[in-house]
Amino acid sequence: MSSGHAPSSMPTNASLEGGDDAVLPFAVEALDLRGRAVRLGPSIDTILRRHGYPDAVARLIGEAAALTVLLGASLKLEGRFQLQTKTDGPVNMLVVDFEAPDRVRATARFDAGPVAALGPKARAADLMGRGHLAMTIDQGPTQSRYQGVVTLEGQGLEEAAHQYFRQSEQIPTLVRLAVAEQMEAGESRWRAGGLLVQFLPTSPDRMRQADLPPGDAPEGHDILTGAPAEDDAWTEARSLVGTVEDHELVDPAVSSERLLYRLFHERGVRVFDAQRVIERCRCSQERVIGMIRSFSAEERRDMVADDGTIAITCEFCSRRYVLDPAEVERDIAAAPGA
């Protein structure tokens, strides 16, 4: 993934401090690497505390939010990236939306009993179980909608992301995710972080050929195993990223700039303008009425409560909409194409 933002020089020491709720694009030209680092502070804390999720569910949502922002930040001026799971585990649905250029929201559905039985440090794989994960890119009415689906068979979100890139984009990619609850100013706060690194070779010396002709196999694949030959630069990059510890992705004292400098300063790393991230829901009364419009007249009558209103609560932000059924019907009748 690349950025169109202007580059800024990396510091000659590890003193540069970055902020929370930001995505930082970077490049390591010597290794043909592009990537992003994300830090989520108040935004993810607001999302998680609004619903009072159990700790295990909160950690899963935090990982999913960090991953979604890392991937969604590749969108330019407009568009929407959505991560959604549907599984048979205790957390049977997880949805994270990123709306370009900076808005994120998230929600989850779960069975409290099985979640409690797994404990507060349950693995993401055990919480999700088996099913599928869909990543959807929607860049508006003038662009084709794209969706990639990954089968979940007991793996966590990091491995699911790796599988997504192997089968959908075939770009060597490494993802690291971390979530923690930390004490800040005497209060407990949730934090999440992530790092995405991709190998995108452009220089001729890295477009190497196999020593022996592979016969009918595609060029660059091992003739015995069929696996692509791994470039030395990507091997080095994977080794460096493998040294990243969870706390480095979430610790307020270790900014994204500091982490990138530690990893890649010997190779020369450039960072670009950081992109802010805010917690913001897309819901509105107009969208709610649009959703109600998709139901039949009989189903809409069944929505009317004993007090004569239709009440809808947003699963993302918990905002409650109380509507007059007569006004809803008038809005639906007045809508184009009604």
C-alpha positions in Angstrom: 0.0 0.0 0.0 1.3 3.4 -0.8 0.5 7.0 0.1 0.1 10.1 -1.9 1.1 12.3 1.0 4.4 14.2 1.0 7.2 12.4 2.8 8.9 13.8 5.9 12.3 13.0 7.1 12.8 10.3 9.8 14.6 11.6 12.9 18.2 10.7 13.5 17.2 9.7 17.0 14.1 8.1 18.5 12.7 11.4 19.9 9.8 12.0 17.5 6.5 11.5 19.2 3.3 10.7 17.3 -0.3 10.9 18.4 -3.1 8.5 19.0 -5.9 7.9 16.6 -3.7 8.2 13.6 -2.4 6.1 10.7 1.2 6.6 9.7 2.2 5.5 6.1 5.8 4.7 5.6 8.3 3.3 3.0 11.6 1.5 3.1 12.9 1.8 -0.4 16.0 -0.2 0.2 13.8 -3.2 1.0 11.0 -2.3 -1.4 8.6 -2.1 1.5 5.4 0.0 1.9 3.3 0.0 5.0 1.2 1.6 7.6 1.2 1.8 11.4 -1.9 2.7 13.4 -2.5 3.8 17.0 -6.0 3.9 18.3 -6.6 5.6 21.7 -9.8 7.6 22.6 -11.6 6.3 19.5 -11.4 2.6 20.4 -11.9 3.3 24.1 -15.1 5.2 23.2 -16.4 2.3 21.0 -15.6 -0.4 23.6 -16.9 1.4 26.7 -20.1 2.5 25.1 -21.3 -1.1 25.1 -19.5 -2.4 28.1 -18.1 -5.4 26.2 -16.5 -8.2 28.2 -12.7 -8.0 28.1 -12.3 -10.8 25.6 -14.8 -9.4 23.2 -13.3 -5.9 23.6 -9.9 -7.2 22.7 -11.3 -8.9 19.6 -13.1 -5.8 18.5 -9.9 -3.7 19.1 -7.9 -6.0 16.8 -10.6 -5.9 14.2 -10.7 -2.1 14.3 -7.0 -1.8 14.0 -6.9 -4.1 11.0 -9.9 -2.4 9.3 -8.2 1.1 9.7 -4.9 -0.3 8.3 -6.7 -1.6 5.2 -9.3 1.1 4.9 -6.7 3.9 5.0 -5.7 2.9 1.5 -8.9 4.5 0.2 -8.3 8.0 -1.1 -10.9 10.8 -0.8 -14.0 8.8 -0.4 -15.2 5.2 -0.1 -16.0 2.7 2.6 -14.1 -0.4 3.8 -16.0 -3.0 5.9 -14.7 -6.0 7.8 -17.5 -8.5 8.8 -17.4 -11.9 10.3 -20.2 -14.5 10.5 -19.2 -17.5 12.5 -20.5 -20.3 14.9 -18.4 -19.1 17.9 -19.4 -17.2 21.0 -18.8 -14.0 19.0 -21.0 -14.9 16.0 -20.8 -11.5 14.3 -18.3 -8.7 14.1 -18.6 -5.6 12.0 -16.2 -2.7 11.6 -16.7 0.1 9.1 -14.1 2.6 7.9 -15.5 5.5 5.9 -12.8 7.5 4.2 -11.0 9.6 5.0 -11.1 9.1 8.8 -14.3 7.6 10.3 -14.4 4.3 12.1 -17.2 2.4 14.0 -17.6 -1.1 15.2 -20.0 -3.5 16.9 -20.3 -7.2 17.8 -22.9 -9.8 18.7 -22.0 -12.4 21.2 -23.3 -15.0 23.6 -22.4 -13.9 27.1 -22.3 -17.3 28.7 -19.8 -19.0 26.4 -17.7 -15.8 26.3 -17.5 -15.8 30.1 -16.6 -19.5 30.1 -13.6 -18.9 27.9 -12.3 -16.2 30.2 -11.1 -12.6 29.7 -7.9 -13.6 27.8 -9.7 -15.9 25.3 -8.0 -16.3 21.9 -9.6 -14.6 19.0 -9.8 -17.9 17.2 -11.8 -19.5 20.0 -14.2 -16.5 20.2 -14.9 -16.5 16.5 -14.9 -20.2 15.8 -15.6 -21.3 12.2 -17.3 -19.4 9.5 -16.1 -16.6 7.2 -14.6 -13.2 7.2 -15.6 -10.7 4.4 -13.7 -7.6 3.5 -15.7 -5.2 1.3 -14.5 -2.1 -0.6 -17.1 0.3 -1.8 -15.8 3.4 -3.5 -19.1 4.9 -4.6 -21.6 4.5 -7.4 -19.0 5.1 -10.1 -16.7 2.3 -9.0 -17.1 -1.5 -8.9 -17.7 -2.9 -5.5 -15.1 -5.5 -4.4 -15.4 -8.2 -1.8 -12.8 -10.7 -0.6 -13.9 -13.7 1.6 -11.7 -15.7 3.9 -12.8 -19.0 5.4 -12.3 -19.0 9.2 -11.2 -22.4 10.5 -9.8 -21.6 13.9 -7.3 -18.9 13.0 -7.1 -15.4 14.4 -7.4 -12.1 12.6 -3.7 -11.7 11.9 -3.6 -15.0 10.0 -6.9 -14.3 8.3 -5.4 -11.1 7.0 -2.4 -13.0 5.7 -4.7 -15.5 4.0 -6.7 -12.6 2.5 -3.6 -11.1 0.8 -2.3 -14.5 -0.3 -5.5 -15.4 -2.1 -6.9 -12.0 -3.2 -3.9 -9.7 -4.0 -1.0 -12.1 -3.9 1.2 -9.5 -2.3 3.6 -10.6 0.4 2.1 -9.0 3.5 2.8 -9.2 7.2 0.3 -7.9 9.8 0.7 -7.4 13.5 -2.1 -6.5 15.9 -2.3 -5.7 19.6 -4.9 -4.5 22.1 -4.4 -3.6 25.8 -6.2 -2.0 28.7 -3.9 0.5 30.4 -4.1 3.0 33.2 -3.9 6.6 32.0 -4.3 9.5 34.4 -5.7 7.2 37.0 -8.3 5.7 34.7 -8.4 2.5 32.7 -8.3 3.0 28.9 -8.4 0.7 26.0 -5.8 1.0 23.3 -5.2 -0.8 20.0 -2.4 -0.8 17.5 -1.3 -2.5 14.3 1.5 -2.7 11.7 1.1 -3.7 8.1 4.1 -4.3 5.9 4.0 -5.2 2.2 6.7 -6.2 -0.3 6.2 -4.3 -3.5 9.4 -4.7 -5.6 10.1 -2.1 -8.2 13.9 -2.2 -8.6 15.4 -4.5 -11.3 17.8 -6.2 -8.9 14.9 -7.5 -6.9 13.0 -8.9 -9.9 15.2 -12.0 -9.8 14.9 -15.1 -11.9 15.3 -18.7 -10.7 18.7 -20.2 -11.3 17.2 -23.1 -13.2 14.3 -22.9 -15.7 11.1 -24.1 -13.9 9.7 -25.9 -16.9 5.9 -25.4 -16.9 5.9 -23.8 -13.5 5.4 -20.0 -13.3 8.7 -18.1 -13.2 9.9 -17.4 -9.7 8.3 -20.6 -8.2 10.2 -23.4 -6.6 10.2 -26.4 -9.1 9.7 -28.9 -6.3 7.3 -27.2 -3.9 5.6 -24.7 -6.2 6.1 -22.0 -3.6 7.3 -18.6 -4.7 11.0 -18.0 -4.2 11.4 -15.6 -1.3 13.4 -12.4 -1.9 16.2 -11.7 0.5 14.7 -8.3 1.2 11.4 -9.7 2.2 13.1 -12.3 4.4 14.9 -9.4 6.2 11.7 -7.5 6.5 9.9 -10.4 8.0 12.7 -11.0 10.4 12.7 -7.4 11.6 8.9 -7.2 12.0 9.1 -10.5 13.9 10.9 -8.6 16.7 7.9 -6.4 17.3 6.3 -7.0 20.8 2.7 -6.3 21.6 3.4 -3.5 24.0 5.3 -1.6 21.3 2.1 -1.3 19.3 0.0 0.1 22.1 2.3 1.9 24.6 1.8 5.7 24.5 5.5 6.1 25.1 6.4 4.2 22.0 5.1 6.2 19.1 4.7 4.8 15.6 7.7 6.9 14.5 9.8 5.4 17.3 8.8 1.9 16.4 9.6 2.3 12.7 12.9 3.9 13.5 13.9 1.0 15.7 12.9 -1.5 13.0 14.3 0.1 9.9 16.7 2.9 10.6 19.6 1.0 9.2 17.9 0.7 5.9 16.5 4.2 5.8 12.8 4.6 6.5 10.6 7.5 5.3 7.3 8.4 7.0 4.5 10.4 5.4 1.9 12.7 6.7 -0.2 11.0 9.4 -3.9 10.5 8.7 -6.2 11.1 11.7 -8.9 8.6 12.8 -12.1 9.5 14.6 -14.9 7.4 16.1 -18.0 8.5 14.2 -21.2 6.6 13.3 -22.9 6.8 9.9 -26.5 6.5 11.3 -29.1 9.2 10.9 -32.9 9.4 10.8 -32.8 9.4 7.0 -30.8 6.2 7.0 -33.1 4.6 9.5 -36.1 5.4 7.5 -34.3 4.1 4.4 -33.7 0.8 6.2 -37.4 0.6 7.3 -38.4 1.2 3.7 -36.9 -2.2 2.8 -39.6 -4.0 4.9 -43.1 -4.7 3.7 -46.1 -2.6 4.9 -47.2 -5.5 7.1 -43.7 -5.8 8.6 -43.6 -2.0 9.3 -47.0 -2.3 11.1 -45.5 -5.0 13.3 -42.7 -2.6 14.3 -45.1 -0.3 16.0 -44.8 -0.6 19.8 -47.6 -0.4 22.4 -46.9 3.4 22.7 -47.7 3.9 19.0 -44.1 4.6 18.0 -41.3 2.8 16.0 -38.2 2.7 18.1 -34.8 1.8 16.5 -31.5 1.6 18.3 -28.3 1.8 16.3 -26.1 -1.2 17.1 -22.9 0.8 16.5 -23.4 4.0 18.6 -26.5 3.0 20.7 -28.4 6.1 19.5 -32.1 5.6 19.8 -34.5 6.8 17.1 -38.2 7.2 18.1 -40.3 7.6 15.0 -44.0 8.4 14.3 -45.3 5.6 12.0 -47.5 8.0 10.1 -44.5 10.3 9.3 -42.5 7.3 8.3 -45.2 6.2 5.8 -45.3 9.7 4.4 -41.6 9.8 4.0 -41.6 6.4 2.3 -44.5 7.5 0.0 -42.7 10.7 -1.0 -39.4 9.0 -1.7 -38.3 8.7 -5.4 -39.5 5.5 -6.9 -42.0 4.8 -4.2 
